[in-house]
């Protein structure tokens, strides 16, 4: 049986998932993390995610006691099905379908299936994800309706009760920075600035006040604008 007092965080190592990890650690007595490899160009996020976990555990002793195992699942089939700007050296632009070329069809849906299957085996009843339909790139599988339907399907298909927490769903990036500040103050926002990775191109050679990144891809621009607005508020 799954226990909704236990949480499994979909944890990429980016700003959003790091904020979600802090959200879960502040609320649940037992928290595990799951990450995914799928041929992403920014594979450096897989290295950074462990640094974020370690930094949070060091900065927040109470959270360290709650932080459990980390899991990594290979979802390479996502890139094998076709190229996107997220998985290959393809130009980041709007496509004829009206979606950015960084859209990986079914990615978040696959993430939830894998997370649900692991949660089933671990007896975890609550999934926590950083999906957001406010400040996002137009990905349809980030929308509340899509992820809620997938969570319902997991519960029906596994005959278990799964809850999905999406604390960022209706927040702007500025509000996401503010949430992190409320959860862990300067210690947490400093961890997010220094250790998380969001840049689609995997660039970590340049340190901006908001963190590392190329500074020009959509993910960097969104993160930078949110950070600037948060600091100015």
C-alpha positions in Angstrom: 0.0 0.0 0.0 1.2 3.5 -0.7 1.6 6.0 2.1 0.9 9.7 1.2 3.1 10.8 4.0 6.0 9.7 1.8 7.0 11.8 -1.1 8.9 11.1 -4.3 10.2 14.3 -6.0 10.8 14.4 -9.8 14.2 16.0 -9.5 16.2 17.2 -12.5 18.6 19.4 -10.6 17.1 22.6 -12.0 15.7 25.6 -10.2 12.1 24.4 -10.3 12.7 20.8 -9.1 15.1 22.1 -6.4 12.4 24.4 -5.1 10.0 21.4 -5.2 12.5 19.3 -3.2 12.6 22.0 -0.6 8.8 22.1 -0.6 8.6 18.4 0.0 11.3 18.3 2.7 9.5 21.1 4.6 6.2 19.0 4.6 6.9 15.3 4.4 8.7 13.1 6.9 10.2 10.9 4.2 11.4 12.2 0.8 13.1 10.4 -2.0 14.2 11.8 -5.4 14.1 10.4 -9.0 16.0 11.7 -12.0 15.9 10.8 -15.7 18.4 10.4 -18.4 16.9 10.7 -21.9 19.8 11.9 -24.1 19.3 15.5 -23.0 21.9 18.1 -24.3 22.1 19.5 -20.8 23.2 16.2 -19.2 25.3 18.3 -16.8 22.1 18.6 -14.8 22.6 14.9 -13.7 25.8 15.9 -12.0 24.4 19.1 -10.5 21.3 17.3 -9.0 23.6 15.4 -6.5 25.3 18.6 -5.6 22.0 20.2 -4.8 20.9 17.3 -2.6 24.2 17.4 -0.7 24.1 21.2 -0.3 20.5 21.1 1.0 21.4 18.3 3.5 24.4 20.3 4.8 22.5 23.6 5.1 19.4 22.2 6.7 20.0 19.4 9.2 16.3 18.8 9.8 15.9 18.2 6.1 18.9 15.9 6.0 17.0 13.5 8.4 14.1 13.4 6.0 16.0 13.0 2.7 16.1 9.4 1.5 17.4 7.6 -1.5 18.0 9.0 -5.0 17.0 7.0 -8.1 17.9 7.5 -11.7 15.9 5.9 -14.6 17.0 5.7 -18.2 14.3 6.9 -20.6 16.5 7.0 -23.7 13.6 6.0 -25.9 12.4 9.7 -25.7 15.4 10.8 -27.8 15.4 7.7 -30.0 11.9 8.5 -31.2 13.1 11.7 -32.9 15.3 14.8 -32.6 14.4 17.9 -30.6 16.4 20.9 -29.6 16.5 19.4 -26.1 18.2 16.2 -27.2 20.2 17.1 -30.3 22.1 20.0 -31.8 19.0 21.5 -33.3 18.1 25.2 -33.5 15.8 26.5 -30.7 12.9 28.0 -32.5 9.1 27.8 -32.9 8.0 24.9 -35.1 5.2 24.7 -37.6 3.2 22.9 -34.9 3.2 26.1 -32.8 5.5 24.6 -30.2 9.1 25.3 -29.4 11.7 22.9 -30.9 12.7 22.1 -27.3 9.4 20.2 -26.7 10.1 16.5 -26.2 6.7 14.8 -26.9 5.5 12.8 -23.9 8.4 13.6 -21.7 6.5 14.7 -18.5 4.0 11.9 -19.1 6.8 9.4 -19.3 8.4 10.9 -16.2 5.2 10.4 -14.2 4.8 6.8 -15.4 8.3 6.0 -14.3 7.9 7.9 -11.0 4.6 6.2 -10.3 6.1 2.7 -11.0 8.9 3.4 -8.6 6.6 4.9 -6.0 4.5 1.8 -6.2 7.5 -0.4 -5.3 8.7 2.0 -2.6 5.2 2.4 -1.0 5.2 6.1 -1.7 1.8 7.8 -2.2 2.8 11.4 -3.1 4.6 12.5 -6.2 6.0 16.1 -6.4 6.7 17.7 -9.7 7.8 21.1 -11.0 5.3 21.4 -13.8 4.1 24.9 -14.4 1.6 26.4 -16.8 2.2 30.0 -16.0 5.9 30.7 -16.9 6.6 27.9 -19.3 7.6 27.3 -22.9 4.2 26.2 -24.1 4.7 22.5 -23.4 1.2 20.8 -23.3 2.3 18.2 -20.8 3.1 20.9 -18.3 -0.6 21.8 -18.0 -2.6 21.0 -14.9 -5.2 19.0 -16.9 -2.6 16.8 -18.5 -0.7 15.9 -15.3 -3.8 15.5 -13.3 -5.2 13.0 -15.9 -1.9 11.1 -15.9 -1.9 10.9 -12.1 -5.5 9.5 -12.2 -4.4 7.0 -14.8 -1.5 5.9 -12.6 -3.9 5.4 -9.6 -6.3 3.3 -11.8 -3.7 1.4 -13.6 -1.8 0.3 -10.5 -4.8 0.1 -8.2 -3.1 2.4 -5.7 -3.8 5.9 -4.5 -1.3 8.5 -5.8 -1.4 12.2 -5.1 0.5 14.7 -7.2 1.8 18.0 -5.7 2.7 20.7 -8.2 3.6 23.7 -6.0 4.8 25.8 -9.0 1.8 25.1 -11.3 0.4 28.6 -11.1 3.5 30.6 -10.1 5.6 32.9 -12.2 9.4 32.5 -12.1 9.5 35.5 -9.8 7.1 33.8 -7.5 9.1 30.6 -7.6 12.2 32.5 -6.4 10.0 34.0 -3.6 8.7 30.6 -2.6 12.3 29.3 -2.3 13.1 32.3 -0.2 10.2 31.6 2.1 11.1 27.9 2.4 14.8 28.3 3.2 15.8 31.9 3.1 19.1 33.1 1.7 20.7 29.7 2.4 18.3 28.0 -0.1 18.3 30.7 -2.7 22.1 30.7 -2.7 22.1 26.9 -3.3 19.7 27.4 -6.2 21.8 30.1 -7.7 25.1 28.3 -7.4 24.3 24.6 -7.9 21.1 24.1 -9.9 21.2 23.9 -13.7 18.5 25.1 -16.1 20.2 26.1 -19.3 19.1 24.1 -22.3 22.6 24.2 -23.8 24.3 22.8 -20.8 26.5 25.9 -20.4 28.2 26.3 -17.0 31.2 28.4 -18.0 29.6 31.8 -17.1 28.3 32.6 -13.6 25.5 35.2 -13.6 23.8 36.6 -10.5 21.0 34.1 -11.1 23.3 31.1 -11.7 25.1 29.5 -14.5 24.0 29.3 -18.1 24.3 30.6 -21.7 22.1 33.6 -20.8 20.3 33.5 -24.2 18.3 30.3 -24.4 14.6 30.5 -23.3 15.3 28.7 -20.0 18.1 31.2 -19.1 16.0 34.2 -20.1 13.1 33.1 -18.1 15.2 32.3 -15.0 17.1 35.6 -15.3 14.0 37.7 -15.6 12.3 36.0 -12.7 15.4 36.5 -10.5 15.6 40.1 -11.5 12.0 40.8 -10.7 12.2 38.9 -7.4 15.2 40.9 -6.3 13.5 44.2 -7.3 10.3 43.4 -5.5 
